[in-house]
Amino acid sequence: MKPASGPRALHGPPDVAEALAPAVSGRPMDYPAGWCIEPHAHAEHQLIHAVQGVMVVQAEAGRWVVPPTRAIWMQAGMTHAIRCVGAVHMRSLRVAVGAAPRQLDRTQAVGISPLLRELIRAAMDVRQPYQPGTRDGRVMRLILDELQALPVLPLHLRMPADARLLQVCTALQRRLDDTSTLGDWAKHLGVDVKTLQRLFVKETGMTFGQWRQQARLLRALELLAVGEKVIDVALALGYESPSAFAAMFRKQFGQTPSQFFGG
Protein backbone atom coordinates (compact mmCIF):
# COMPACT_ATOMS: atom_id res chain seq x y z
CA MET A 1 0.00 0.00 0.00
CA LYS A 2 1.06 3.57 -0.55
CA PRO A 3 2.08 5.73 2.38
CA ALA A 4 -0.75 7.92 3.68
CA SER A 5 1.05 11.14 2.86
CA GLY A 6 3.14 12.48 0.03
CA PRO A 7 2.61 14.83 -2.92
CA ARG A 8 0.74 12.88 -5.57
CA ALA A 9 1.88 15.22 -8.32
CA LEU A 10 5.45 14.14 -7.70
CA HIS A 11 4.97 10.55 -6.62
CA GLY A 12 2.07 9.13 -8.59
CA PRO A 13 2.49 6.29 -11.12
CA PRO A 14 3.99 7.23 -14.50
CA ASP A 15 1.42 7.92 -17.17
CA VAL A 16 0.83 5.37 -19.92
CA ALA A 17 2.74 6.04 -23.12
CA GLU A 18 2.65 9.34 -24.89
CA ALA A 19 1.54 9.37 -28.50
CA LEU A 20 4.62 10.97 -30.01
CA ALA A 21 7.64 9.71 -28.08
CA PRO A 22 11.21 10.65 -29.13
CA ALA A 23 13.86 7.94 -29.63
CA VAL A 24 15.04 8.45 -26.02
CA SER A 25 13.67 10.58 -23.22
CA GLY A 26 14.56 10.92 -19.56
CA ARG A 27 12.32 11.19 -16.52
CA PRO A 28 13.58 12.09 -13.01
CA MET A 29 11.29 11.09 -10.12
CA ASP A 30 11.96 10.98 -6.36
CA TYR A 31 9.95 8.69 -4.08
CA PRO A 32 9.85 8.39 -0.26
CA ALA A 33 10.71 5.15 1.54
CA GLY A 34 8.01 2.51 1.20
CA TRP A 35 6.32 4.16 -1.77
CA CYS A 36 4.54 1.81 -4.17
CA ILE A 37 3.95 2.63 -7.83
CA GLU A 38 0.81 0.82 -8.89
CA PRO A 39 0.73 -1.61 -11.84
CA HIS A 40 1.00 0.20 -15.17
CA ALA A 41 2.56 -0.17 -18.63
CA HIS A 42 4.22 1.98 -21.29
CA ALA A 43 4.07 1.95 -25.08
CA GLU A 44 7.86 2.46 -25.09
CA HIS A 45 10.59 0.32 -23.57
CA GLN A 46 11.86 1.64 -20.23
CA LEU A 47 15.23 1.47 -18.50
CA ILE A 48 14.24 1.68 -14.82
CA HIS A 49 17.22 2.96 -12.86
CA ALA A 50 17.70 4.63 -9.49
CA VAL A 51 20.78 6.64 -8.49
CA GLN A 52 19.77 6.16 -4.84
CA GLY A 53 17.74 3.49 -3.09
CA VAL A 54 16.66 -0.03 -3.97
CA MET A 55 13.57 -0.95 -5.98
CA VAL A 56 11.57 -4.16 -5.98
CA VAL A 57 10.07 -4.50 -9.44
CA GLN A 58 7.18 -6.92 -9.97
CA ALA A 59 6.04 -7.70 -13.50
CA GLU A 60 4.24 -10.39 -15.42
CA ALA A 61 7.67 -11.80 -16.30
CA GLY A 62 8.86 -12.10 -12.68
CA ARG A 63 10.29 -10.19 -9.74
CA TRP A 64 13.59 -8.32 -9.43
CA VAL A 65 15.46 -6.50 -6.65
CA VAL A 66 17.37 -3.58 -8.15
CA PRO A 67 20.18 -1.64 -6.37
CA PRO A 68 21.69 1.59 -7.80
CA THR A 69 24.41 -0.25 -9.74
CA ARG A 70 21.75 -2.13 -11.70
CA ALA A 71 18.59 -1.41 -13.70
CA ILE A 72 15.62 -3.18 -15.23
CA TRP A 73 15.04 -3.19 -18.96
CA MET A 74 11.24 -3.27 -19.11
CA GLN A 75 9.71 -4.35 -22.40
CA ALA A 76 7.08 -2.08 -23.93
CA GLY A 77 3.58 -3.13 -22.93
CA MET A 78 4.75 -5.16 -19.89
CA THR A 79 2.60 -4.43 -16.84
CA HIS A 80 4.78 -3.78 -13.81
CA ALA A 81 4.69 -2.31 -10.31
CA ILE A 82 7.54 -0.90 -8.19
CA ARG A 83 8.10 -0.82 -4.42
CA CYS A 84 10.73 1.51 -2.99
CA VAL A 85 13.09 0.16 -0.31
CA GLY A 86 14.31 3.33 1.35
CA ALA A 87 14.06 6.69 -0.41
CA VAL A 88 14.47 6.19 -4.15
CA HIS A 89 15.75 8.73 -6.67
CA MET A 90 14.64 7.19 -9.95
CA ARG A 91 16.21 8.31 -13.21
CA SER A 92 14.50 6.27 -15.90
CA LEU A 93 14.73 6.34 -19.67
CA ARG A 94 11.97 5.76 -22.19
CA VAL A 95 13.21 4.21 -25.45
CA ALA A 96 11.04 4.04 -28.56
CA VAL A 97 10.43 0.48 -29.74
CA GLY A 98 12.07 1.07 -33.11
CA ALA A 99 15.20 2.57 -31.53
CA ALA A 100 15.99 -0.21 -29.03
CA PRO A 101 18.86 -2.66 -29.61
CA ARG A 102 17.65 -6.00 -30.95
CA GLN A 103 19.33 -8.03 -28.20
CA LEU A 104 17.14 -6.36 -25.57
CA ASP A 105 14.24 -8.60 -26.51
CA ARG A 106 12.85 -9.34 -23.04
CA THR A 107 12.40 -7.83 -19.59
CA GLN A 108 15.59 -8.41 -17.60
CA ALA A 109 18.02 -7.02 -15.02
CA VAL A 110 21.07 -5.29 -16.50
CA GLY A 111 24.29 -3.73 -15.25
CA ILE A 112 24.86 0.02 -15.44
CA SER A 113 28.39 1.14 -16.31
CA PRO A 114 29.83 4.38 -14.87
CA LEU A 115 29.61 5.96 -18.34
CA LEU A 116 25.96 5.02 -18.82
CA ARG A 117 25.14 6.22 -15.30
CA GLU A 118 26.51 9.68 -16.14
CA LEU A 119 24.74 9.70 -19.51
CA ILE A 120 21.46 8.91 -17.76
CA ARG A 121 22.05 11.83 -15.39
CA ALA A 122 22.74 14.09 -18.40
CA ALA A 123 19.59 12.86 -20.17
CA MET A 124 17.46 14.22 -17.33
CA ASP A 125 18.39 17.76 -18.42
CA VAL A 126 17.78 17.25 -22.15
CA ARG A 127 14.84 19.32 -23.34
CA GLN A 128 12.37 17.67 -25.69
CA PRO A 129 12.27 17.58 -28.60
CA TYR A 130 16.03 17.52 -29.19
CA GLN A 131 17.77 17.79 -32.55
CA PRO A 132 20.01 14.88 -33.73
CA GLY A 133 23.04 17.02 -34.59
CA THR A 134 23.17 18.94 -31.32
CA ARG A 135 24.99 18.12 -28.07
CA ASP A 136 21.72 16.83 -26.62
CA GLY A 137 21.19 14.69 -29.68
CA ARG A 138 24.69 13.21 -29.41
CA VAL A 139 24.15 12.41 -25.72
CA MET A 140 20.98 10.51 -26.59
CA ARG A 141 22.69 8.76 -29.49
CA LEU A 142 25.51 7.64 -27.20
CA ILE A 143 22.93 6.27 -24.75
CA LEU A 144 21.53 4.08 -27.52
CA ASP A 145 25.07 2.87 -28.28
CA GLU A 146 25.69 2.04 -24.62
CA LEU A 147 22.43 0.10 -24.38
CA GLN A 148 23.87 -2.36 -26.90
CA ALA A 149 26.48 -3.47 -24.33
CA LEU A 150 24.27 -3.92 -21.26
CA PRO A 151 25.29 -7.05 -19.30
CA VAL A 152 22.40 -9.25 -18.16
CA LEU A 153 22.42 -10.01 -14.41
CA PRO A 154 20.95 -12.79 -12.20
CA LEU A 155 18.47 -10.66 -10.23
CA HIS A 156 15.33 -12.41 -11.44
CA LEU A 157 12.96 -14.66 -9.51
CA ARG A 158 10.50 -16.41 -11.78
CA MET A 159 7.23 -17.51 -10.18
CA PRO A 160 5.54 -20.71 -11.38
CA ALA A 161 2.03 -20.94 -12.83
CA ASP A 162 1.33 -24.43 -11.48
CA ALA A 163 -0.88 -24.08 -8.39
CA ARG A 164 1.08 -26.67 -6.40
CA LEU A 165 4.45 -25.02 -7.06
CA LEU A 166 2.98 -21.60 -6.44
CA GLN A 167 1.89 -22.79 -2.99
CA VAL A 168 5.44 -23.96 -2.26
CA CYS A 169 7.08 -20.78 -3.54
CA THR A 170 4.67 -18.47 -1.73
CA ALA A 171 5.29 -20.30 1.55
CA LEU A 172 9.07 -20.15 1.08
CA GLN A 173 8.98 -16.42 0.40
CA ARG A 174 7.13 -15.91 3.67
CA ARG A 175 9.62 -18.06 5.61
CA LEU A 176 12.95 -17.92 3.81
CA ASP A 177 14.69 -19.61 6.75
CA ASP A 178 12.46 -22.68 6.20
CA THR A 179 14.66 -25.77 5.70
CA SER A 180 11.91 -28.06 4.38
CA THR A 181 13.11 -30.35 1.59
CA LEU A 182 11.37 -30.99 -1.71
CA GLY A 183 10.54 -34.42 -0.31
CA ASP A 184 8.75 -32.76 2.60
CA TRP A 185 6.68 -30.65 0.21
CA ALA A 186 5.92 -33.64 -2.01
CA LYS A 187 4.54 -35.48 1.00
CA HIS A 188 2.54 -32.42 2.08
CA LEU A 189 1.01 -32.00 -1.38
CA GLY A 190 0.53 -35.70 -2.05
CA VAL A 191 2.68 -35.54 -5.18
CA ASP A 192 5.61 -37.67 -6.29
CA VAL A 193 8.88 -35.87 -5.58
CA LYS A 194 10.14 -36.49 -9.13
CA THR A 195 7.04 -34.76 -10.47
CA LEU A 196 7.84 -31.67 -8.38
CA GLN A 197 11.46 -31.76 -9.54
CA ARG A 198 10.42 -31.76 -13.19
CA LEU A 199 7.84 -29.02 -12.63
CA PHE A 200 10.32 -26.73 -10.86
CA VAL A 201 12.78 -26.87 -13.74
CA LYS A 202 10.05 -26.54 -16.38
CA GLU A 203 8.28 -23.58 -14.79
CA THR A 204 11.07 -21.62 -13.13
CA GLY A 205 14.18 -22.71 -15.02
CA MET A 206 15.72 -23.70 -11.68
CA THR A 207 15.80 -26.64 -9.32
CA PHE A 208 13.99 -26.35 -5.98
CA GLY A 209 17.27 -25.62 -4.20
CA GLN A 210 18.34 -23.03 -6.76
CA TRP A 211 14.98 -21.25 -6.56
CA ARG A 212 15.08 -21.07 -2.77
CA GLN A 213 18.67 -19.80 -2.88
CA GLN A 214 17.70 -17.10 -5.37
CA ALA A 215 14.71 -16.06 -3.26
CA ARG A 216 16.97 -15.78 -0.21
CA LEU A 217 19.55 -13.72 -2.06
CA LEU A 218 17.00 -11.29 -3.44
CA ARG A 219 15.53 -10.82 0.03
CA ALA A 220 19.07 -10.30 1.31
CA LEU A 221 19.49 -7.41 -1.13
CA GLU A 222 16.43 -5.72 0.33
CA LEU A 223 17.65 -6.15 3.90
CA LEU A 224 21.21 -5.04 3.14
CA ALA A 225 19.89 -2.01 1.28
CA VAL A 226 18.27 -0.66 4.45
CA GLY A 227 21.43 -1.14 6.51
CA GLU A 228 20.97 -4.59 8.06
CA LYS A 229 24.24 -6.25 9.07
CA VAL A 230 25.50 -9.23 7.08
CA ILE A 231 25.45 -11.46 10.16
CA ASP A 232 21.79 -10.61 10.89
CA VAL A 233 20.77 -11.14 7.26
CA ALA A 234 22.59 -14.46 7.06
CA LEU A 235 20.93 -15.85 10.17
CA ALA A 236 17.48 -14.50 9.26
CA LEU A 237 17.62 -16.28 5.91
CA GLY A 238 18.67 -19.64 7.31
CA TYR A 239 22.42 -19.65 6.59
CA GLU A 240 24.63 -21.39 9.12
CA SER A 241 27.11 -18.51 9.30
CA PRO A 242 27.89 -15.11 7.77
CA SER A 243 30.78 -16.69 5.85
CA ALA A 244 28.43 -19.26 4.28
CA PHE A 245 26.11 -16.46 3.22
CA ALA A 246 28.97 -14.32 1.88
CA ALA A 247 30.32 -17.28 -0.13
CA MET A 248 26.90 -17.90 -1.68
CA PHE A 249 26.47 -14.19 -2.42
CA ARG A 250 29.84 -14.02 -4.17
CA LYS A 251 29.12 -17.21 -6.12
CA GLN A 252 25.85 -15.80 -7.39
CA PHE A 253 26.80 -12.17 -8.04
CA GLY A 254 30.59 -12.32 -8.38
CA GLN A 255 31.03 -9.71 -5.63
CA THR A 256 30.79 -9.31 -1.88
CA PRO A 257 27.73 -7.44 -0.57
CA SER A 258 29.73 -4.25 -0.03
CA GLN A 259 31.16 -4.38 -3.56
CA PHE A 260 27.73 -5.09 -5.02
CA PHE A 261 26.19 -1.97 -3.53
CA GLY A 262 29.24 0.18 -4.02
CA GLY A 263 29.62 -0.62 -7.71
C-alpha positions in Angstrom: 0.0 0.0 0.0 1.1 3.6 -0.6 2.1 5.7 2.4 -0.7 7.9 3.7 1.1 11.1 2.9 3.1 12.5 0.0 2.6 14.8 -2.9 0.7 12.9 -5.6 1.9 15.2 -8.3 5.5 14.1 -7.7 5.0 10.6 -6.6 2.1 9.1 -8.6 2.5 6.3 -11.1 4.0 7.2 -14.5 1.4 7.9 -17.2 0.8 5.4 -19.9 2.7 6.0 -23.1 2.7 9.3 -24.9 1.5 9.4 -28.5 4.6 11.0 -30.0 7.6 9.7 -28.1 11.2 10.6 -29.1 13.9 7.9 -29.6 15.0 8.5 -26.0 13.7 10.6 -23.2 14.6 10.9 -19.6 12.3 11.2 -16.5 13.6 12.1 -13.0 11.3 11.1 -10.1 12.0 11.0 -6.4 10.0 8.7 -4.1 9.8 8.4 -0.3 10.7 5.1 1.5 8.0 2.5 1.2 6.3 4.2 -1.8 4.5 1.8 -4.2 4.0 2.6 -7.8 0.8 0.8 -8.9 0.7 -1.6 -11.8 1.0 0.2 -15.2 2.6 -0.2 -18.6 4.2 2.0 -21.3 4.1 1.9 -25.1 7.9 2.5 -25.1 10.6 0.3 -23.6 11.9 1.6 -20.2 15.2 1.5 -18.5 14.2 1.7 -14.8 17.2 3.0 -12.9 17.7 4.6 -9.5 20.8 6.6 -8.5 19.8 6.2 -4.8 17.7 3.5 -3.1 16.7 0.0 -4.0 13.6 -0.9 -6.0 11.6 -4.2 -6.0 10.1 -4.5 -9.4 7.2 -6.9 -10.0 6.0 -7.7 -13.5 4.2 -10.4 -15.4 7.7 -11.8 -16.3 8.9 -12.1 -12.7 10.3 -10.2 -9.7 13.6 -8.3 -9.4 15.5 -6.5 -6.6 17.4 -3.6 -8.1 20.2 -1.6 -6.4 21.7 1.6 -7.8 24.4 -0.2 -9.7 21.7 -2.1 -11.7 18.6 -1.4 -13.7 15.6 -3.2 -15.2 15.0 -3.2 -19.0 11.2 -3.3 -19.1 9.7 -4.3 -22.4 7.1 -2.1 -23.9 3.6 -3.1 -22.9 4.7 -5.2 -19.9 2.6 -4.4 -16.8 4.8 -3.8 -13.8 4.7 -2.3 -10.3 7.5 -0.9 -8.2 8.1 -0.8 -4.4 10.7 1.5 -3.0 13.1 0.2 -0.3 14.3 3.3 1.3 14.1 6.7 -0.4 14.5 6.2 -4.2 15.8 8.7 -6.7 14.6 7.2 -10.0 16.2 8.3 -13.2 14.5 6.3 -15.9 14.7 6.3 -19.7 12.0 5.8 -22.2 13.2 4.2 -25.5 11.0 4.0 -28.6 10.4 0.5 -29.7 12.1 1.1 -33.1 15.2 2.6 -31.5 16.0 -0.2 -29.0 18.9 -2.7 -29.6 17.7 -6.0 -31.0 19.3 -8.0 -28.2 17.1 -6.4 -25.6 14.2 -8.6 -26.5 12.8 -9.3 -23.0 12.4 -7.8 -19.6 15.6 -8.4 -17.6 18.0 -7.0 -15.0 21.1 -5.3 -16.5 24.3 -3.7 -15.3 24.9 0.0 -15.4 28.4 1.1 -16.3 29.8 4.4 -14.9 29.6 6.0 -18.3 26.0 5.0 -18.8 25.1 6.2 -15.3 26.5 9.7 -16.1 24.7 9.7 -19.5 21.5 8.9 -17.8 22.1 11.8 -15.4 22.7 14.1 -18.4 19.6 12.9 -20.2 17.5 14.2 -17.3 18.4 17.8 -18.4 17.8 17.3 -22.1 14.8 19.3 -23.3 12.4 17.7 -25.7 12.3 17.6 -28.6 16.0 17.5 -29.2 17.8 17.8 -32.5 20.0 14.9 -33.7 23.0 17.0 -34.6 23.2 18.9 -31.3 25.0 18.1 -28.1 21.7 16.8 -26.6 21.2 14.7 -29.7 24.7 13.2 -29.4 24.2 12.4 -25.7 21.0 10.5 -26.6 22.7 8.8 -29.5 25.5 7.6 -27.2 22.9 6.3 -24.7 21.5 4.1 -27.5 25.1 2.9 -28.3 25.7 2.0 -24.6 22.4 0.1 -24.4 23.9 -2.4 -26.9 26.5 -3.5 -24.3 24.3 -3.9 -21.3 25.3 -7.1 -19.3 22.4 -9.3 -18.2 22.4 -10.0 -14.4 20.9 -12.8 -12.2 18.5 -10.7 -10.2 15.3 -12.4 -11.4 13.0 -14.7 -9.5 10.5 -16.4 -11.8 7.2 -17.5 -10.2 5.5 -20.7 -11.4 2.0 -20.9 -12.8 1.3 -24.4 -11.5 -0.9 -24.1 -8.4 1.1 -26.7 -6.4 4.4 -25.0 -7.1 3.0 -21.6 -6.4 1.9 -22.8 -3.0 5.4 -24.0 -2.3 7.1 -20.8 -3.5 4.7 -18.5 -1.7 5.3 -20.3 1.5 9.1 -20.2 1.1 9.0 -16.4 0.4 7.1 -15.9 3.7 9.6 -18.1 5.6 13.0 -17.9 3.8 14.7 -19.6 6.7 12.5 -22.7 6.2 14.7 -25.8 5.7 11.9 -28.1 4.4 13.1 -30.4 1.6 11.4 -31.0 -1.7 10.5 -34.4 -0.3 8.7 -32.8 2.6 6.7 -30.7 0.2 5.9 -33.6 -2.0 4.5 -35.5 1.0 2.5 -32.4 2.1 1.0 -32.0 -1.4 0.5 -35.7 -2.1 2.7 -35.5 -5.2 5.6 -37.7 -6.3 8.9 -35.9 -5.6 10.1 -36.5 -9.1 7.0 -34.8 -10.5 7.8 -31.7 -8.4 11.5 -31.8 -9.5 10.4 -31.8 -13.2 7.8 -29.0 -12.6 10.3 -26.7 -10.9 12.8 -26.9 -13.7 10.0 -26.5 -16.4 8.3 -23.6 -14.8 11.1 -21.6 -13.1 14.2 -22.7 -15.0 15.7 -23.7 -11.7 15.8 -26.6 -9.3 14.0 -26.4 -6.0 17.3 -25.6 -4.2 18.3 -23.0 -6.8 15.0 -21.2 -6.6 15.1 -21.1 -2.8 18.7 -19.8 -2.9 17.7 -17.1 -5.4 14.7 -16.1 -3.3 17.0 -15.8 -0.2 19.6 -13.7 -2.1 17.0 -11.3 -3.4 15.5 -10.8 0.0 19.1 -10.3 1.3 19.5 -7.4 -1.1 16.4 -5.7 0.3 17.7 -6.2 3.9 21.2 -5.0 3.1 19.9 -2.0 1.3 18.3 -0.7 4.4 21.4 -1.1 6.5 21.0 -4.6 8.1 24.2 -6.3 9.1 25.5 -9.2 7.1 25.4 -11.5 10.2 21.8 -10.6 10.9 20.8 -11.1 7.3 22.6 -14.5 7.1 20.9 -15.8 10.2 17.5 -14.5 9.3 17.6 -16.3 5.9 18.7 -19.6 7.3 22.4 -19.7 6.6 24.6 -21.4 9.1 27.1 -18.5 9.3 27.9 -15.1 7.8 30.8 -16.7 5.8 28.4 -19.3 4.3 26.1 -16.5 3.2 29.0 -14.3 1.9 30.3 -17.3 -0.1 26.9 -17.9 -1.7 26.5 -14.2 -2.4 29.8 -14.0 -4.2 29.1 -17.2 -6.1 25.8 -15.8 -7.4 26.8 -12.2 -8.0 30.6 -12.3 -8.4 31.0 -9.7 -5.6 30.8 -9.3 -1.9 27.7 -7.4 -0.6 29.7 -4.2 0.0 31.2 -4.4 -3.6 27.7 -5.1 -5.0 26.2 -2.0 -3.5 29.2 0.2 -4.0 29.6 -0.6 -7.7 
